[in-house]
Amino acid sequence: MSRKSERLVNLTIALLATGRWITKSEIYENIEGYSGEPDAKERMFERDKEELRNLGIDIEVGTFDPLFEDEVGYRIRPENYRIQISELTPQQLALISSATQSWRGAILDSKASAGLAKLKALGIESDVDGIPINPHQVTNSDTNLVKVIDALASHKTISFDYRAADNNDENRALDPYGVGTKNGFWYVAGNDLERKAVRLFRLDRVVSEVKEQGRGSSYEIPENFSMHEQLQARTRKHVAQLLVRKGKAHQLRKHAQIDAFQDEWDQLQYHYSDVKELVREILWHRDDVKVIEPTEVRESLLAALSSIQGRHE
Amino acid sequence: MNRKANPVEKAARLLDLVPFIYTHQGISVSDLAAEFSIETEELLADLNSLWMCGETRFDLIELEFESGFVYIRNADALNVVRSLSVQEVTAILFGLDLLKESIFEERADLLLDIEIIKGIIGTSLQRLVTSEPMISGVVITAIDEALRNRQKLQITYHSVADDVTSERLVHPIERRVENGIELLIAFCERADAVRSFRLDRIQKSELVQVASSQTNRDQSGALESVTIKIHGDVRRVLETLGTLTQGGGDTYSIDIYNQSWLIREVLASGGAIEVVKPAALRAEIERQAGLVAAQYR
């Protein structure tokens, strides 16, 4: 049986039930579990306060008398402790219930169910029959995702080893701003402390454990930051003219308008962001795609082809 | 996820149990454990701990659960639902985003409700977390229904290696995740064999109103071992090719089912991947690169 969890609960009750500030000596006297030398009690109390704050419980510190600041008191204001949600309809609760099910067996499973249990504790009935949906299952079991979310919650800097494009691992330090998933990959975005710019990292390329550095609240997230925007593909601001064989290159057609038709070819206006990426995509489609312009792309493509031929002679 | 909670996580759960039991007086021990996603023994340990808590050591929380049904009294101070933690809100927001993809157009009321919920629970976090699943939830709903009712499914499948989309009638066998990729294993009438289909490449799936005669046949297809060298873009090559075995020197070997797929990847790499063996495949790559180059002469 864990005495510590009971001590934390009793401390919460004491700080919550009191209508006034209570002092450390009152706490040591009334709450079971604070024992040993004064220093030991002190350390225990400091750690407990920190743990409760990490749970999102806001402990206020105040003084009884402005003239005698050495006598410090503590309390938890019920209005800060209490959930600020009261009006959820049965259908909305059922949707949340479905949403939490998508984490079943995955890494945020217990957080999701704890959140749902709180909402159910409000006494709202859930109308599960009204929503015939199979939630899409999350399959992520990466413990680093939880570490990133914890750091984001407490605004703590993190560091980790990251697999760079040359496949070597490099250490990165980051103030996390947001997390998200797209196309099956999970990402964290934030201020890269060395590069001094907002960068995006794929969590499956993080090759070490994510570590928190320093104390919380060490940075602010810019007001205009949006994870959704971070995950949008780079803007495709250049246009290439491509000939694409009919019935082929389904992937390319997503970002193109068909301009004209000739025999077995469609002429496409293709929007792209980066020459190297475009060459990659075109080559993938073998002789089903032909570049008309720009010349830069043609040249880069021919250079790639002669490199391939050179290596396979 | 049956890891035992640490003392802090346990304390959090004890705090959350109190208001939950208050609104669900008389709930059975097993139902209560299920609501908190824990085993019954762990819940009983929680209730025993909670019993030792109270405003003072002479004024403890009164709990009754020996009958198998849980009642609580004298815990007014803790009968307050705690605010949601960032982690909890994050988990719910991700789940809601995923859910959105599973909702059919005719239930616009549900989509509206999701936006309302996001506004209620996650105002400050909404811009920090986002989820865009790769697989259409509508596709999945049809597949799951076919699996449940043993129905046939008509799918539109994009076969990437050959770059063609095809209509196929399949008899779903199971859904499975391999190396993080979600698959539908099904008997395909056209191939007359069991095939695996990547869910992210199923563009459409519709139920066919005839019961499926499930057949279990082994997946077939010959594996071929290819030796390659990597000359650049190493991370990308390793991620694209998947499982490679390090060979002698700077070579790797890879087992493939489909030459056409590897040829495409080699061309797309623009020289970063070199096929060393077999010689015939090497020659084929040179020939195809020549074909593409010939278009520009």
Interface residues (C-beta under 8 A of the other chain):
Chain A: M1 S2 K4 S5 E6 L8 V9 N10 T12 I13 A14 L16 A17 N30 E32 E51 N54 L55 G56 I57 P78 N80 Y81 R82 I83 Q84 I85 E87 L88 T89 Q91 Q92 L95 I96 S98 A99 T100 Q101 S102 W103 G105 A106 I107 L108 D109 S110 K111 A112 S113 A114 G115 L116 A117 K118 L119 K120 A121 L122 G123 I131 I133 N134 P135 H136 V138 T139 V146 I149 D150 L152 A153 R163 A164 A165 D166 N167 Y177 G178 V179 G180 T181 K182 N183 G184 D204 R205 I221 F225 S226 M227 H228 L231 G247 K248 A249 H250 Q251 V279 R280 E281 L283 W284 H285 R286 D287 D288 K290 R298 L301 L302 A304 L305 S306 S307 I308 Q309 G310 R311 H312 E313
Chain B: M1 A5 P7 V8 E9 K10 A11 A12 R13 L14 L15 D16 P19 F20 Y22 T23 H24 E35 F36 S37 A45 N48 S49 L50 M52 C53 G54 E55 T56 R57 A77 L78 V80 V81 R82 S83 L84 S85 V86 Q87 E88 V89 T90 A91 I92 F94 G95 L96 L98 L99 E101 S102 I103 R107 D109 L110 D113 I114 I116 I117 I120 I121 R127 L128 V129 T130 S131 E132 P133 M134 I135 G137 I140 T141 D144 H158 V160 D163 V164 T165 V177 G180 I181 E182 D200 H231 D233 V234 R235 R236 L238 I263 R264 E265 V266 L267 A268 S269 G270 G271 E274 V275 R282 A283 I285 E286 Q288 A289 G290 L291 V292 A293 Q295 Y296
